[in-house]
Amino acid sequence: MVRQKSNTQLEEILQVIENCLNDDFSKKIESSQSSNELARIASGINNLIEKISKEYDSKISIDLKIEQILIALQRAAAGDFSASVEIEETSSDYFIALASGVNMLIEEIQMKMNDIMNTTVSINFMNLIINSMIDILIVTDSSGIIKTINNSALTLLGYEAEDLINKHIDLVFAKSDYYLNGIGLLELLNTKRVSNLQRIFITKNGERIPVSFSASVMYNKDNCVSGIVCIAQDRSIQEKMEAEARLREIQLLSSSKLATLGEVATGVAHEINQPLGYISGFIQNFEMNFDHYINDVEWIKDKLKKSFKQVNRIDKIIRHLRIFGRKDIDDVMTQQFNLESVLDDTMLIISQRIRLRNINFIKDIEDDLPVVKGSPNQMEQVFLNFFQNSIDALENISNAEIRIQIYKDKGFLIIKFSDNGIGITKDNLDKIFDPFFTTKEVGKGTGLGLSIVYGIIQEFHGSITCDSEINKGAAFTIELPIQETK
């Protein structure tokens, strides 16, 4: 019976040991009914199992914690920074330090990645802005070597980016307009910026593109030159529009001149008929009394001299009409002329109309007036329009009078042109410079005269105003800035 119990006890011990070998430490040996020797063996084995179980549990805990650290690091490497290592109060100091270090590392990596992402977003955003610009943008280093160029520049010039990057910017300028080279570069570095220079770019195909060019020097944190930012605007369309506008203006001026010449034709014909009449009378008289005058050499010389003077007068009128009537396409605004001379030329065309209407013309011009810079032909157009309007306004007016005054005042040349005609209503004063506005009868005016006058005075960088009351005449005042002349 005892032997049988011992065998059973031994079998139990062997089973527990076998369980331990299979990592099962949950069962222990029952030793209450064992012999003293077996009880001691069972107790020893149980103690050993308990120690092994604790060591095994500790190993599993460490393995789990190491696995947790590895998982957190793997997730961080994959871009998931939400993972962290859980730290328990019962953990060893070594594990707490290790887990804390890993968590801090993950947080630091996350911050660095956020900075990189923000920087990348900023760079992409800046590139988007640069390549969305309508204006041309070229950034060079301090010697003019291209480092950045936007899509607008590439599209205009017909290049690919690799064709221009690390090339000197003078490659895109016309040879006559090289700027970021030599003296131009030194000038920019000294002045730090230039604005709205009129330059010519050359495309890959050799086409010349007019541009408005500006540049500014960049400095780094050490206040050393780090590069040059260049901005340019394509002026091709603008220059084309300006040329078309100028052509329309010239056509308008020509139309107005033709209308003016038509209106003064009667007066001009009379101006020419007078000297022609004198010459014709002399020839007829000489022919009829040939025998009487043939020996009077002095009389013949006197009459020939006077006739020649009349021929010169006709020639002067005709030549001036040709000059006045020509197109203004070559009539540049850079000539220097005297206002009184232009007024005298105007009188060649208009004076006879003034006399035929019995209008008293008063000219009050200050001595030693400075010359004016611009187009004398256009200024004559201004005077003629004033005369035409005044003559029409003075119809059926007794004691009709036209007065012109020219004088200096505080840096300006003042031209005052006035009459005592029918005047202009207050309602119309604000409209008189509008194109095609006229108060004249149908067929007597185009409505372009004062509009053209206004445009011409603007080209002279001047101003024009009008004061008028009904039945008290009108007074136009022009102010022209006095310009220095060489």
VEXPA-118444 format. One record per residue (C-alpha): residue in three letters; residue number from 1; x, y, z. Coordinates in pm, 1 decimal. Layout:
<nodes>
NODE res   n        x        y        z
NODE ALA NUM        X        Y        Z
...
</nodes>
This chain:
<nodes>
NODE res   n        x        y        z
NODE MET   1      0.0      0.0      0.0
NODE VAL   2    282.4    239.1     89.3
NODE ARG   3    469.7    133.7   -221.8
NODE GLN   4    162.2    209.8   -431.0
NODE LYS   5    130.7    562.4   -284.2
NODE SER   6    496.8    628.9   -347.3
NODE ASN   7    461.3    531.2   -709.8
NODE THR   8    161.4    760.1   -744.0
NODE GLN   9    354.9   1040.8   -582.6
NODE LEU  10    648.6    987.5   -813.7
NODE GLU  11    420.3    990.6  -1114.1
NODE GLU  12    277.5   1323.1   -993.8
NODE ILE  13    626.6   1463.8   -955.0
NODE LEU  14    721.2   1347.3  -1303.6
NODE GLN  15    401.6   1502.1  -1449.9
NODE VAL  16    469.7   1838.4  -1283.4
NODE ILE  17    829.3   1832.3  -1410.8
NODE GLU  18    705.1   1745.4  -1760.0
NODE ASN  19    457.6   2040.4  -1742.4
NODE CYS  20    743.3   2270.8  -1646.8
NODE LEU  21    939.9   2152.3  -1947.0
NODE ASN  22    637.5   2258.6  -2154.8
NODE ASP  23    639.8   2608.0  -1988.5
NODE ASP  24    341.2   2522.5  -1769.3
NODE PHE  25    420.9   2628.1  -1413.0
NODE SER  26     62.4   2635.0  -1291.9
NODE LYS  27     60.3   2293.1  -1120.0
NODE LYS  28    246.7   2201.0   -804.7
NODE ILE  29    305.1   1870.3   -613.9
NODE GLU  30     63.7   1780.8   -338.1
NODE SER  31    285.0   1677.3    -47.8
NODE SER  32     47.9   1643.1    250.1
NODE GLN  33     25.2   1260.9    233.7
NODE SER  34    378.8   1198.5    117.3
NODE SER  35    655.3   1041.4    322.1
NODE ASN  36    897.6   1272.8    480.0
NODE GLU  37   1157.3   1210.3    210.0
NODE LEU  38    909.7   1255.2    -74.5
NODE ALA  39    759.8   1556.0     98.1
NODE ARG  40   1101.2   1720.7    109.8
NODE ILE  41   1159.4   1636.4   -254.5
NODE ALA  42    815.5   1768.8   -348.5
NODE SER  43    869.8   2086.3   -149.3
NODE GLY  44   1207.7   2139.9   -312.9
NODE ILE  45   1065.1   2083.4   -655.7
NODE ASN  46    776.5   2323.9   -584.4
NODE ASN  47   1020.6   2591.7   -468.0
NODE LEU  48   1230.0   2535.7   -778.7
NODE ILE  49    917.7   2555.4   -997.4
NODE GLU  50    815.5   2882.7   -829.4
NODE LYS  51   1159.1   3036.4   -890.1
NODE ILE  52   1163.8   2914.6  -1249.5
NODE SER  53    808.4   3049.3  -1295.3
NODE LYS  54    909.0   3393.6  -1168.6
NODE GLU  55   1216.3   3400.5  -1391.8
NODE TYR  56   1003.9   3285.0  -1683.8
NODE ASP  57    738.4   3552.4  -1617.1
NODE SER  58   1012.2   3816.4  -1590.5
NODE LYS  59   1161.3   3701.7  -1922.9
NODE ILE  60    818.3   3715.3  -2089.2
NODE SER  61    759.0   4065.3  -1945.2
NODE ILE  62   1095.7   4186.2  -2079.2
NODE ASP  63   1028.4   4028.2  -2416.6
NODE LEU  64    686.8   4196.9  -2429.6
NODE LYS  65    834.6   4532.8  -2336.5
NODE ILE  66   1111.3   4498.8  -2594.7
NODE GLU  67    848.8   4398.8  -2850.8
NODE GLN  68    645.1   4709.2  -2752.8
NODE ILE  69    952.4   4929.2  -2807.6
NODE LEU  70   1020.3   4766.3  -3145.5
NODE ILE  71    657.7   4812.1  -3255.2
NODE ALA  72    663.8   5181.8  -3155.2
NODE LEU  73    988.9   5237.3  -3347.8
NODE GLN  74    859.4   5048.9  -3653.0
NODE ARG  75    540.2   5260.0  -3658.4
NODE ALA  76    744.6   5578.0  -3625.0
NODE ALA  77    967.2   5466.7  -3913.2
NODE ALA  78    651.0   5415.8  -4119.4
NODE GLY  79    540.6   5773.3  -4042.9
NODE ASP  80    297.4   5695.5  -3759.2
NODE PHE  81    410.9   5901.7  -3462.5
NODE SER  82    101.0   5833.3  -3250.7
NODE ALA  83    259.1   5518.5  -3100.7
NODE SER  84    451.5   5533.9  -2773.5
NODE VAL  85    594.1   5288.2  -2519.5
NODE GLU  86    371.7   5240.7  -2212.6
NODE ILE  87    564.7   5278.6  -1887.7
NODE GLU  88    433.6   5089.8  -1580.1
NODE GLU  89    512.3   5189.3  -1222.0
NODE THR  90    645.5   4838.0  -1153.2
NODE SER  91    889.8   4854.4  -1443.0
NODE SER  92   1259.2   4851.5  -1372.0
NODE ASP  93   1455.4   5177.1  -1373.5
NODE TYR  94   1648.4   5050.8  -1674.4
NODE PHE  95   1329.4   4991.4  -1874.3
NODE ILE  96   1177.9   5324.8  -1764.3
NODE ALA  97   1489.9   5509.6  -1887.7
NODE LEU  98   1491.4   5311.5  -2212.4
NODE ALA  99   1118.3   5361.0  -2278.3
NODE SER 100   1135.9   5733.7  -2193.3
NODE GLY 101   1428.3   5776.0  -2432.3
NODE VAL 102   1240.0   5598.8  -2710.0
NODE ASN 103    929.0   5814.4  -2653.2
NODE MET 104   1138.1   6134.2  -2658.4
NODE LEU 105   1312.4   6015.5  -2975.3
NODE ILE 106    976.8   5953.8  -3145.2
NODE GLU 107    851.8   6300.3  -3040.6
NODE GLU 108   1171.3   6465.9  -3167.2
NODE ILE 109   1150.2   6278.3  -3497.0
NODE GLN 110    786.9   6388.9  -3527.5
NODE MET 111    884.5   6754.9  -3469.9
NODE LYS 112   1164.3   6731.7  -3727.2
NODE MET 113    932.6   6567.6  -3977.6
NODE ASN 114    671.2   6838.6  -3918.7
NODE ASP 115    936.8   7105.9  -3979.7
NODE ILE 116   1045.6   6930.6  -4299.0
NODE MET 117    685.9   6898.1  -4415.4
NODE ASN 118    615.0   7264.3  -4337.9
NODE THR 119    932.5   7367.1  -4519.0
NODE THR 120    840.2   7148.8  -4816.2
NODE VAL 121    488.8   7294.1  -4821.8
NODE SER 122    635.1   7646.8  -4803.8
NODE ILE 123    880.3   7575.0  -5085.7
NODE ASN 124    607.2   7419.9  -5299.0
NODE PHE 125    379.2   7714.4  -5223.5
NODE MET 126    652.3   7963.2  -5316.4
NODE ASN 127    723.5   7772.4  -5638.2
NODE LEU 128    351.2   7779.7  -5715.5
NODE ILE 129    345.8   8157.2  -5663.3
NODE ILE 130    661.1   8212.9  -5870.8
NODE ASN 131    532.9   8003.4  -6160.1
NODE SER 132    187.8   8164.2  -6144.7
NODE MET 133    331.8   8514.7  -6187.6
NODE ILE 134    242.9   8699.1  -6506.4
NODE ASP 135    561.2   8903.8  -6478.5
NODE ILE 136    899.8   8764.0  -6573.7
NODE LEU 137   1111.2   8660.1  -6271.6
NODE ILE 138   1481.2   8580.1  -6295.9
NODE VAL 139   1700.8   8537.6  -5986.3
NODE THR 140   2078.6   8542.3  -6028.2
NODE ASP 141   2377.9   8516.9  -5800.9
NODE SER 142   2590.4   8823.9  -5729.7
NODE SER 143   2769.0   8794.1  -6065.8
NODE GLY 144   2455.7   8762.9  -6280.0
NODE ILE 145   2445.5   8383.1  -6317.6
NODE ILE 146   2084.4   8262.1  -6339.4
NODE LYS 147   1975.8   8042.9  -6047.5
NODE THR 148   1596.3   8062.2  -6068.8
NODE ILE 149   1364.4   8146.2  -6358.4
NODE ASN 150    984.2   8125.5  -6370.0
NODE ASN 151    747.8   7985.3  -6632.1
NODE SER 152    650.2   8329.0  -6766.6
NODE ALA 153   1013.8   8399.3  -6853.8
NODE LEU 154   1060.8   8058.5  -7015.1
NODE THR 155    739.6   8092.2  -7217.3
NODE LEU 156    828.5   8442.1  -7340.1
NODE LEU 157   1189.0   8356.3  -7424.9
NODE GLY 158   1122.4   8009.5  -7570.1
NODE TYR 159   1382.9   7832.1  -7355.8
NODE GLU 160   1372.9   7529.7  -7126.1
NODE ALA 161   1489.7   7588.2  -6768.5
NODE GLU 162   1805.9   7380.2  -6819.3
NODE ASP 163   1900.7   7605.7  -7113.6
NODE LEU 164   1931.5   7908.8  -6884.6
NODE ILE 165   2010.4   7783.9  -6533.1
NODE ASN 166   2377.8   7855.5  -6450.3
NODE LYS 167   2406.4   8079.8  -6760.1
NODE HIS 168   2468.4   8455.5  -6744.3
NODE ILE 169   2153.6   8667.2  -6765.7
NODE ASP 170   2303.7   8869.4  -7052.3
NODE LEU 171   2211.8   8569.6  -7268.9
NODE VAL 172   1851.6   8698.1  -7274.4
NODE PHE 173   1937.6   9065.3  -7336.7
NODE ALA 174   2000.4   9231.3  -7671.7
NODE LYS 175   2372.5   9309.4  -7702.7
NODE SER 176   2304.3   9681.6  -7689.4
NODE ASP 177   2112.6   9632.4  -7363.1
NODE TYR 178   2352.6   9413.5  -7161.6
NODE TYR 179   2295.2   9521.6  -6804.8
NODE LEU 180   2414.0   9280.5  -6534.1
NODE ASN 181   2764.4   9294.3  -6669.7
NODE GLY 182   3052.6   9533.6  -6612.1
NODE ILE 183   2943.8   9890.2  -6536.5
NODE GLY 184   2573.2   9799.1  -6522.1
NODE LEU 185   2635.6   9537.5  -6252.2
NODE LEU 186   2854.9   9774.2  -6050.2
NODE GLU 187   2588.2  10044.2  -6078.2
NODE LEU 188   2320.7   9806.3  -5950.5
NODE LEU 189   2536.1   9684.8  -5660.9
NODE ASN 190   2599.1  10047.2  -5561.8
NODE THR 191   2241.1  10173.2  -5597.0
NODE LYS 192   2091.0   9844.4  -5467.8
NODE ARG 193   1794.7   9868.9  -5708.1
NODE VAL 194   1682.7   9999.6  -6046.5
NODE SER 195   1326.8  10042.0  -6171.2
NODE ASN 196   1143.5  10042.2  -6503.8
NODE LEU 197   1442.4  10047.6  -6737.0
NODE GLN 198   1338.8  10010.8  -7100.3
NODE ARG 199   1533.2   9711.4  -7231.0
NODE ILE 200   1514.8   9454.1  -7510.7
NODE PHE 201   1507.7   9077.9  -7446.3
NODE ILE 202   1611.4   8835.8  -7719.8
NODE THR 203   1418.2   8508.2  -7749.9
NODE LYS 204   1573.4   8174.3  -7842.1
NODE ASN 205   1455.9   8237.3  -8200.2
NODE GLY 206   1612.7   8584.4  -8209.5
NODE GLU 207   1289.6   8783.9  -8170.2
NODE ARG 208   1328.1   9120.7  -7995.9
NODE ILE 209   1087.3   9174.4  -7704.1
NODE PRO 210   1060.6   9521.2  -7542.1
NODE VAL 211   1041.0   9494.2  -7162.3
NODE SER 212   1026.6   9715.7  -6857.5
NODE PHE 213   1313.5   9586.8  -6640.3
NODE SER 214   1363.0   9624.8  -6263.7
NODE ALA 215   1621.3   9464.9  -6034.7
NODE SER 216   1699.2   9457.2  -5663.4
NODE VAL 217   1999.4   9324.7  -5470.0
NODE MET 218   1944.9   9047.4  -5208.5
NODE TYR 219   2150.8   9029.1  -4888.7
NODE ASN 220   2210.2   8734.6  -4653.8
NODE LYS 221   2209.7   8745.0  -4272.5
NODE ASP 222   2572.5   8863.7  -4278.2
NODE ASN 223   2468.6   9160.2  -4497.8
NODE CYS 224   2666.1   9025.1  -4792.2
NODE VAL 225   2525.2   9024.2  -5146.8
NODE SER 226   2364.9   8684.7  -5204.8
NODE GLY 227   2189.3   8747.5  -5534.5
NODE ILE 228   1986.5   8974.1  -5761.0
NODE VAL 229   1610.2   8956.5  -5813.4
NODE CYS 230   1505.5   9070.8  -6161.7
NODE ILE 231   1146.5   9148.1  -6261.2
NODE ALA 232   1039.5   9238.2  -6616.4
NODE GLN 233    710.6   9308.7  -6792.4
NODE ASP 234    652.5   9238.4  -7160.0
NODE ARG 235    574.9   9570.7  -7330.3
NODE SER 236    500.6   9427.3  -7676.4
NODE ILE 237    123.0   9454.1  -7648.8
NODE GLN 238    143.8   9787.0  -7466.3
NODE GLU 239    373.4   9937.4  -7729.7
NODE LYS 240    148.0   9806.0  -8004.9
NODE MET 241   -154.9   9962.4  -7835.3
NODE GLU 242     35.0  10288.6  -7785.4
NODE ALA 243    133.6  10290.1  -8152.9
NODE GLU 244   -225.8  10223.5  -8257.3
NODE ALA 245   -352.3  10495.4  -8023.6
NODE ARG 246    -91.7  10734.0  -8162.0
NODE LEU 247   -196.9  10647.0  -8517.5
NODE ARG 248   -562.4  10712.9  -8430.8
NODE GLU 249   -460.8  11042.7  -8274.2
NODE ILE 250   -266.2  11136.8  -8586.7
NODE GLN 251   -562.8  11044.9  -8804.8
NODE LEU 252   -788.5  11252.0  -8580.9
NODE LEU 253   -548.8  11546.0  -8597.3
NODE SER 254   -529.0  11514.6  -8973.7
NODE SER 255   -908.6  11508.1  -9001.4
NODE SER 256   -932.3  11812.9  -8778.4
NODE LYS 257   -668.4  11993.7  -8982.7
NODE LEU 258   -850.5  11919.7  -9305.2
NODE ALA 259  -1171.5  12050.3  -9149.7
NODE THR 260   -987.2  12361.4  -9030.5
NODE LEU 261   -830.1  12417.9  -9371.1
NODE GLY 262  -1172.7  12384.9  -9528.4
NODE GLU 263  -1311.3  12647.7  -9292.2
NODE VAL 264  -1026.2  12894.4  -9355.0
NODE ALA 265  -1011.2  12830.5  -9730.4
NODE THR 266  -1202.3  13151.1  -9811.8
NODE GLY 267   -969.2  13362.1  -9603.0
NODE VAL 268   -660.8  13191.5  -9743.9
NODE ALA 269   -787.3  13242.0 -10098.9
NODE HIS 270   -830.7  13612.2 -10021.9
NODE GLU 271   -479.8  13624.6  -9872.5
NODE ILE 272   -343.5  13484.2 -10197.8
NODE ASN 273   -574.2  13686.2 -10425.4
NODE GLN 274   -452.2  14016.7 -10282.1
NODE PRO 275    -87.9  13978.3 -10388.8
NODE LEU 276   -197.4  13809.0 -10710.7
NODE GLY 277   -420.2  14109.9 -10782.3
NODE TYR 278   -129.2  14346.6 -10727.4
NODE ILE 279     97.6  14145.8 -10959.6
NODE SER 280   -176.8  14110.1 -11220.3
NODE GLY 281   -249.4  14484.7 -11207.8
NODE PHE 282    116.2  14571.2 -11253.4
NODE ILE 283    151.5  14338.5 -11553.7
NODE GLN 284   -168.5  14466.2 -11717.9
NODE ASN 285    -71.3  14830.1 -11660.4
NODE PHE 286    277.5  14771.1 -11793.8
NODE GLU 287    142.0  14590.2 -12098.5
NODE MET 288   -111.8  14861.9 -12176.3
NODE ASN 289    138.5  15144.8 -12126.2
NODE PHE 290    448.3  14968.1 -12243.8
NODE ASP 291    578.1  15256.9 -12454.4
NODE HIS 292    524.0  15498.6 -12165.1
NODE TYR 293    709.2  15292.1 -11902.4
NODE ILE 294    972.5  15121.9 -12117.0
NODE ASN 295   1227.3  15393.3 -12051.6
NODE ASP 296   1133.3  15444.4 -11681.8
NODE VAL 297   1381.6  15198.1 -11535.9
NODE GLU 298   1331.7  15310.1 -11175.0
NODE TRP 299    955.0  15264.5 -11198.1
NODE ILE 300   1000.4  14917.0 -11345.2
NODE LYS 301   1251.7  14820.9 -11071.6
NODE ASP 302   1016.7  14945.7 -10800.0
NODE LYS 303    718.1  14755.3 -10938.9
NODE LEU 304    922.9  14438.2 -10988.7
NODE LYS 305   1053.0  14461.7 -10632.5
NODE LYS 306    701.1  14501.2 -10495.2
NODE SER 307    573.2  14219.7 -10717.4
NODE PHE 308    851.8  13992.0 -10598.2
NODE LYS 309    756.4  14074.4 -10240.3
NODE GLN 310    397.6  13967.7 -10315.6
NODE VAL 311    524.8  13645.1 -10474.4
NODE ASN 312    722.6  13572.7 -10156.6
NODE ARG 313    407.9  13635.4  -9954.1
NODE ILE 314    213.3  13383.2 -10163.6
NODE ASP 315    499.6  13134.4 -10141.7
NODE LYS 316    514.2  13170.7  -9764.6
NODE ILE 317    139.1  13110.5  -9730.2
NODE ILE 318    144.6  12804.4  -9957.9
NODE ARG 319    454.1  12655.4  -9793.4
NODE HIS 320    301.8  12705.0  -9451.5
NODE LEU 321    -23.6  12542.8  -9560.4
NODE ARG 322    175.8  12243.1  -9680.4
NODE ILE 323    362.4  12221.3  -9349.1
NODE PHE 324     46.3  12262.0  -9146.1
NODE GLY 325   -146.3  12007.9  -9350.7
NODE ARG 326    116.4  11734.3  -9341.4
NODE LYS 327     73.5  11424.2  -9126.5
NODE ASP 328    222.9  11443.7  -8779.4
NODE ILE 329    374.7  11097.0  -8776.9
NODE ASP 330    725.1  11245.8  -8790.8
NODE ASP 331    636.8  11559.5  -8596.0
NODE VAL 332    823.1  11474.9  -8277.0
NODE MET 333    760.9  11649.2  -7946.3
NODE THR 334   1125.6  11746.3  -7895.8
NODE GLN 335   1156.0  12062.3  -8106.9
NODE GLN 336   1225.6  12396.1  -7942.1
NODE PHE 337   1018.4  12686.3  -8069.9
NODE ASN 338    893.6  13031.8  -7986.0
NODE LEU 339    521.9  13075.7  -7915.4
NODE GLU 340    505.6  13415.9  -8083.8
NODE SER 341    651.6  13270.2  -8405.0
NODE VAL 342    385.1  12998.4  -8402.7
NODE LEU 343    118.2  13264.3  -8349.2
NODE ASP 344    253.5  13462.4  -8646.5
NODE ASP 345    239.6  13149.0  -8862.6
NODE THR 346   -119.7  13094.7  -8751.2
NODE MET 347   -208.4  13449.2  -8855.5
NODE LEU 348    -92.9  13370.9  -9210.5
NODE ILE 349   -390.4  13136.9  -9236.5
NODE ILE 350   -651.4  13307.8  -9021.8
NODE SER 351   -585.2  13683.3  -9034.9
NODE GLN 352   -795.8  13744.4  -9344.6
NODE ARG 353  -1101.6  13582.1  -9185.9
NODE ILE 354  -1054.5  13806.7  -8882.9
NODE ARG 355  -1037.7  14116.3  -9104.3
NODE LEU 356  -1337.5  14010.2  -9313.5
NODE ARG 357  -1545.5  13976.2  -8993.4
NODE ASN 358  -1429.5  14318.5  -8865.8
NODE ILE 359  -1291.4  14158.4  -8550.5
NODE ASN 360  -1042.7  14356.3  -8345.5
NODE PHE 361   -742.0  14135.1  -8268.7
NODE ILE 362   -526.7  14230.2  -7968.3
NODE LYS 363   -192.6  14061.0  -7910.7
NODE ASP 364    -21.4  14110.6  -7573.2
NODE ILE 365    299.8  13908.9  -7552.7
NODE GLU 366    567.7  13951.2  -7287.3
NODE ASP 367    924.8  14007.1  -7407.2
NODE ASP 368   1201.4  13748.1  -7374.3
NODE LEU 369    977.8  13448.4  -7326.5
NODE PRO 370   1152.6  13110.7  -7295.0
NODE VAL 371   1122.7  12866.1  -7581.5
NODE VAL 372    878.4  12577.0  -7565.2
NODE LYS 373    975.4  12213.3  -7619.9
NODE GLY 374    733.4  12011.1  -7829.8
NODE SER 375    559.8  12018.7  -8167.5
NODE PRO 376    509.7  12369.8  -8313.5
NODE ASN 377    267.7  12220.7  -8566.1
NODE GLN 378     45.0  12093.3  -8286.6
NODE MET 379     60.9  12423.6  -8099.5
NODE GLU 380    -54.0  12598.1  -8417.4
NODE GLN 381   -345.1  12353.2  -8425.6
NODE VAL 382   -435.4  12477.0  -8075.2
NODE PHE 383   -425.6  12843.1  -8182.5
NODE LEU 384   -628.0  12775.5  -8497.9
NODE ASN 385   -900.8  12596.3  -8301.0
NODE PHE 386   -926.4  12889.0  -8061.0
NODE PHE 387   -949.3  13138.3  -8348.5
NODE GLN 388  -1209.7  12928.2  -8530.8
NODE ASN 389  -1430.0  12897.8  -8222.1
NODE SER 390  -1400.1  13268.0  -8139.5
NODE ILE 391  -1482.2  13377.7  -8495.0
NODE ASP 392  -1796.2  13160.5  -8488.1
NODE ALA 393  -1890.0  13289.3  -8140.1
NODE LEU 394  -1848.9  13653.6  -8252.8
NODE GLU 395  -2093.2  13630.3  -8542.4
NODE ASN 396  -2339.6  13923.3  -8527.0
NODE ILE 397  -2152.0  14070.7  -8226.0
NODE SER 398  -2075.4  14443.1  -8244.9
NODE ASN 399  -1730.6  14557.2  -8130.3
NODE ALA 400  -1611.6  14198.7  -8167.5
NODE GLU 401  -1274.2  14135.2  -8007.6
NODE ILE 402  -1023.6  13851.1  -7977.9
NODE ARG 403   -738.5  13887.7  -7731.4
NODE ILE 404   -434.8  13667.1  -7673.0
NODE GLN 405   -189.7  13711.7  -7386.4
NODE ILE 406    132.3  13516.5  -7330.9
NODE TYR 407    347.3  13568.4  -7020.5
NODE LYS 408    551.4  13394.9  -6750.1
NODE ASP 409    416.8  13321.4  -6403.0
NODE LYS 410    583.7  13111.3  -6130.3
NODE GLY 411    757.1  12857.4  -6351.1
NODE PHE 412    480.7  12842.9  -6610.2
NODE LEU 413    414.1  12994.9  -6949.1
NODE ILE 414     57.0  13125.1  -6948.4
NODE ILE 415   -147.8  13152.9  -7268.6
NODE LYS 416   -481.8  13331.0  -7229.9
NODE PHE 417   -713.0  13334.8  -7528.1
NODE SER 418  -1041.2  13523.7  -7487.1
NODE ASP 419  -1326.1  13678.6  -7684.4
NODE ASN 420  -1643.5  13875.5  -7611.6
NODE GLY 421  -1872.4  13637.2  -7799.7
NODE ILE 422  -2189.6  13454.4  -7702.5
NODE GLY 423  -2018.8  13246.7  -7429.3
NODE ILE 424  -2083.3  12893.3  -7304.0
NODE THR 425  -2354.5  12775.8  -7064.5
NODE LYS 426  -2255.0  12628.5  -6727.1
NODE ASP 427  -2409.8  12296.0  -6826.6
NODE ASN 428  -2184.4  12274.8  -7130.7
NODE LEU 429  -1861.1  12392.0  -6965.4
NODE ASP 430  -1793.9  12041.6  -6830.9
NODE LYS 431  -1847.4  11887.5  -7175.7
NODE ILE 432  -1654.2  12115.3  -7409.5
NODE PHE 433  -1341.8  11895.8  -7405.6
NODE ASP 434  -1538.3  11575.2  -7473.6
NODE PRO 435  -1490.1  11424.9  -7821.9
NODE PHE 436  -1770.2  11503.9  -8069.5
NODE PHE 437  -1942.6  11747.9  -7833.6
NODE THR 438  -2046.2  12067.3  -8014.1
NODE THR 439  -2301.8  12344.0  -7974.1
NODE LYS 440  -2261.5  12459.7  -8333.7
NODE GLU 441  -2514.7  12404.6  -8605.5
NODE VAL 442  -2500.7  12084.6  -8808.9
NODE GLY 443  -2226.7  12116.4  -9068.7
NODE LYS 444  -2041.3  12396.5  -8887.3
NODE GLY 445  -1836.5  12189.4  -8643.5
NODE THR 446  -1705.0  11836.2  -8591.3
NODE GLY 447  -1696.8  11846.0  -8211.4
NODE LEU 448  -1330.6  11741.6  -8222.0
NODE GLY 449  -1154.3  12077.2  -8197.4
NODE LEU 450  -1135.8  12133.0  -7821.9
NODE SER 451  -1095.5  11760.2  -7755.9
NODE ILE 452   -785.5  11765.6  -7975.9
NODE VAL 453   -665.9  12085.3  -7806.5
NODE TYR 454   -697.6  11915.1  -7467.6
NODE GLY 455   -496.2  11613.6  -7586.6
NODE ILE 456   -223.0  11832.5  -7735.3
NODE ILE 457   -184.5  12035.0  -7415.0
NODE GLN 458   -158.2  11707.5  -7220.5
NODE GLU 459    130.6  11606.4  -7447.3
NODE PHE 460    299.4  11934.5  -7356.2
NODE HIS 461    252.7  11831.0  -6988.3
NODE GLY 462     31.9  12135.7  -6942.1
NODE SER 463   -323.2  12210.2  -6834.2
NODE ILE 464   -616.9  12396.7  -6988.0
NODE THR 465   -924.9  12552.5  -6827.1
NODE CYS 466  -1217.1  12759.7  -6949.4
NODE ASP 467  -1419.7  13038.9  -6785.8
NODE SER 468  -1733.5  13163.1  -6954.4
NODE GLU 469  -2070.9  13325.5  -6905.9
NODE ILE 470  -2353.6  13355.2  -7152.8
NODE ASN 471  -2322.5  13675.5  -7361.6
NODE LYS 472  -1997.2  13767.4  -7184.4
NODE GLY 473  -1754.7  13568.7  -7393.0
NODE ALA 474  -1516.4  13286.5  -7309.7
NODE ALA 475  -1157.8  13276.1  -7180.8
NODE PHE 476   -928.0  12975.0  -7216.7
NODE THR 477   -615.2  12955.5  -6999.1
NODE ILE 478   -326.3  12724.4  -7080.8
NODE GLU 479    -40.7  12662.1  -6836.9
NODE LEU 480    278.6  12510.2  -6979.6
NODE PRO 481    566.0  12420.1  -6744.1
NODE ILE 482    883.0  12610.5  -6832.3
NODE GLN 483   1146.3  12351.4  -6918.6
NODE GLU 484   1520.5  12389.2  -6899.5
NODE THR 485   1679.6  12401.8  -7241.6
NODE LYS 486   2036.3  12327.4  -7339.0
</nodes>
